[in-house]
Structure formats: C-alpha cells, structure tokens
C-alpha cells in the first residue's frame, strides 16, 4: 500500500507539471518508452540498482540514455534516481495513466466473459458502463470458461462480478455462514 501512495504522489506531481506545459500525453508516452527501454537493458537496470554508483553518475546516465525525451520527462526520471525511487516507475506510470485517463474522461475496463461476446453485446456492455461511469469506456476482452457463465468487469479498483462462478461462491459463503450461525444457537 505504501508503494501505491508513493507512486500516486510522484505521478500527481509529474502530471501537474506536464499538464501545465501541455505535455501530459507526450510525457505518458515518454514514461512508457523509458520503462520499456529500462526493462530491455539489463546493464542499465543493474547500473541503476548498484549501490556503489553515485547518484549524480546515475542521473547523468539517465539524461544521456533518454536524450530524446521531453525535458520534463528526463528530469523526472533523474529525480526518481536521485531519490532512490526508480524501482517504482511501473507503479508511477499506472497512476499517471489513471490521472491522464481521468482528465480525458476515459476509463479502461477489463472484461472477462465465459464465452466470447458478439460485437453487439460488446457495444451494449460498453454503453451500459459509460452510463454508469459517465466516462468513455475503453474495454479489453478475454474469455475464461471457468466463469461458467456471465462475466466480470474490472475498472480501476472496482470489480463487477456477474459470473456464475462468482454467484456460486457467494451462495456457498451464505450457506456456510448460515450453518455456523445455526450451530451456535
């Protein structure tokens, strides 16, 4: 939980600075690009994590490695390195994206259904979710037969479970609880 608080604080500061300069979308792209580059470069990752390499040297490496990024993005990455927070980059990107999506009036949904949905079903579901959230919904779809029937929708921290598996689990929980309450009386 503390990681999320830290990530949210850094993401909010960066989003504020980027928005003030009209660069919110570009900085989001920069962060994604930097994260992918760091993940792909084992040498860079090990240098950033090495405790014996001084922070100014690490910051210099960041500025050199990411010279093509917006100055605010490079400065932010250097700040993370200086404060020893570069390991939180993935969480910061998630929080930043949520803030950017919120500013765009967009919410991302993960829809998992027991069977594939037709295009008409997807459109109806998207419209229902947009009515519920008041935002544009961008959904990704997956099929998971273990749901038995129905679907689950995850948007940010909200999970809507309309699956048979979920309903059976709730029923089992209710029956188990009723049995224990009955024994105590």
C-alpha positions in Angstrom: 0.0 0.0 0.0 2.9 2.4 0.7 4.2 1.8 -2.8 0.9 3.0 -4.2 0.9 6.1 -2.0 4.5 6.9 -3.1 3.6 6.3 -6.8 0.5 8.4 -6.6 2.4 11.3 -5.1 5.1 11.3 -7.7 2.6 10.7 -10.5 0.4 13.6 -9.3 3.4 16.0 -9.2 4.5 14.9 -12.7 1.0 15.1 -14.1 0.6 18.6 -12.8 3.9 19.8 -14.3 3.3 18.1 -17.6 -0.3 19.4 -17.9 0.8 22.9 -17.1 3.1 22.7 -20.1 0.5 21.0 -22.3 2.6 17.8 -22.4 0.5 15.3 -20.5 0.1 12.9 -23.4 3.7 13.2 -24.5 5.0 12.6 -21.0 2.9 9.5 -20.7 4.4 8.2 -24.0 7.9 9.1 -22.7 7.3 7.2 -19.4 6.2 4.1 -21.3 9.2 4.3 -23.6 11.6 4.8 -20.8 10.1 1.9 -18.8 10.4 -0.4 -21.8 14.0 0.6 -22.5 15.0 0.0 -18.9 13.3 -3.3 -18.9 15.0 -4.3 -22.1 18.5 -3.2 -21.0 19.9 -5.4 -18.2 23.1 -3.3 -18.0 21.2 -0.1 -17.4 19.0 -1.8 -14.8 22.0 -3.2 -12.9 23.8 0.2 -13.0 20.7 2.0 -11.7 20.4 -0.5 -8.9 24.1 -0.7 -8.0 24.6 0.9 -4.5 28.2 1.9 -5.2 27.5 4.1 -8.2 26.9 7.6 -7.0 23.5 9.3 -7.8 25.0 12.1 -10.0 26.5 9.4 -12.2 23.2 7.6 -12.5 21.4 10.8 -13.3 23.9 11.6 -16.0 23.3 8.1 -17.5 19.5 8.8 -17.5 20.0 12.1 -19.2 22.2 10.5 -21.8 20.1 7.4 -22.3 16.9 9.3 -22.7 18.1 12.4 -24.6 15.1 12.1 -27.0 12.5 12.5 -24.3 10.9 15.8 -23.2 13.0 17.7 -20.7 10.3 17.3 -18.0 10.3 13.5 -18.6 14.1 13.3 -18.3 14.2 15.5 -15.2 11.5 13.4 -13.6 13.5 10.1 -14.3 16.6 11.8 -12.9 14.6 12.8 -9.8 13.5 9.2 -9.3 17.1 8.1 -9.5 18.3 10.8 -7.1 15.7 9.9 -4.5 16.1 6.1 -5.0 12.6 5.7 -6.3 13.3 4.4 -9.8 12.1 1.0 -8.8 8.6 2.5 -8.5 8.5 3.6 -12.2 5.9 0.9 -13.2 3.5 1.9 -10.4 4.1 5.6 -11.1 3.2 5.0 -14.8 0.0 3.2 -13.8 -1.0 6.1 -11.5 0.0 8.7 -14.1 -2.1 6.9 -16.8 -5.1 6.9 -14.5 -4.8 10.6 -13.9 -4.4 11.2 -17.6 -7.4 9.0 -18.4 -9.4 10.8 -15.8 -8.6 14.1 -17.4 -9.6 12.7 -20.8 -12.8 11.4 -19.4 -11.7 7.8 -20.1 -11.9 4.7 -18.0 -10.3 1.4 -19.0 -12.1 -1.8 -18.4 -11.0 -5.4 -18.5 -14.0 -7.6 -19.4 -13.6 -11.4 -18.9 -16.5 -13.5 -20.1 -17.3 -17.2 -20.0 -17.8 -17.2 -23.8 -16.8 -14.7 -26.5 -19.1 -11.7 -26.8 -20.5 -10.6 -30.1 -19.9 -7.1 -31.3 -23.4 -6.1 -30.4 -23.0 -7.5 -26.9 -19.7 -5.6 -26.5 -21.4 -2.3 -27.7 -24.3 -2.8 -25.3 -22.0 -3.5 -22.4 -19.8 -0.5 -23.2 -22.8 1.8 -23.4 -24.0 0.5 -20.0 -20.6 1.0 -18.4 -20.4 4.5 -19.9 -23.8 5.3 -18.5 -22.7 4.0 -15.1 -19.4 5.9 -15.1 -20.2 9.0 -17.1 -17.0 8.4 -19.0 -15.9 6.9 -22.3 -15.1 3.3 -21.7 -12.2 1.5 -23.5 -12.5 -2.2 -22.9 -10.2 -5.2 -23.4 -11.9 -8.5 -23.7 -10.9 -12.0 -22.6 -12.6 -15.4 -22.5 -12.3 -17.6 -19.4 -14.6 -20.7 -19.5 -14.0 -21.3 -15.7 -16.5 -18.4 -15.1 -19.2 -21.0 -16.2 -21.5 -18.2 -17.4 -21.7 -14.4 -17.3 -18.7 -12.1 -17.0 -16.6 -9.9 -14.7 -15.7 -6.3 -15.4 -12.7 -4.6 -13.7 -12.4 -0.8 -13.9 -9.6 0.8 -11.9 -10.3 -0.7 -8.4 -13.9 -1.7 -9.0 -14.8 -5.3 -9.9 -18.3 -6.2 -11.1 -18.7 -9.9 -10.8 -21.8 -11.1 -12.8 -20.4 -14.6 -13.4 -22.0 -17.9 -12.4 -18.7 -18.8 -10.6 -19.0 -15.6 -8.5 -22.6 -16.2 -7.7 -21.9 -19.8 -6.6 -19.1 -18.6 -4.4 -21.4 -16.1 -2.7 -24.1 -18.7 -2.3 -21.5 -21.1 -0.7 -20.4 -18.3 1.6 -24.0 -17.6 2.7 -24.7 -21.3 3.3 -21.5 -21.8 5.2 -22.2 -18.8 7.4 -25.8 -19.9 8.0 -24.7 -23.3 9.1 -22.2 -21.8 11.6 -24.8 -19.4 13.0 -27.3 -22.2 13.4 -24.9 -24.3 15.4 -24.3 -21.5 18.0 -28.0 -21.1 18.8 
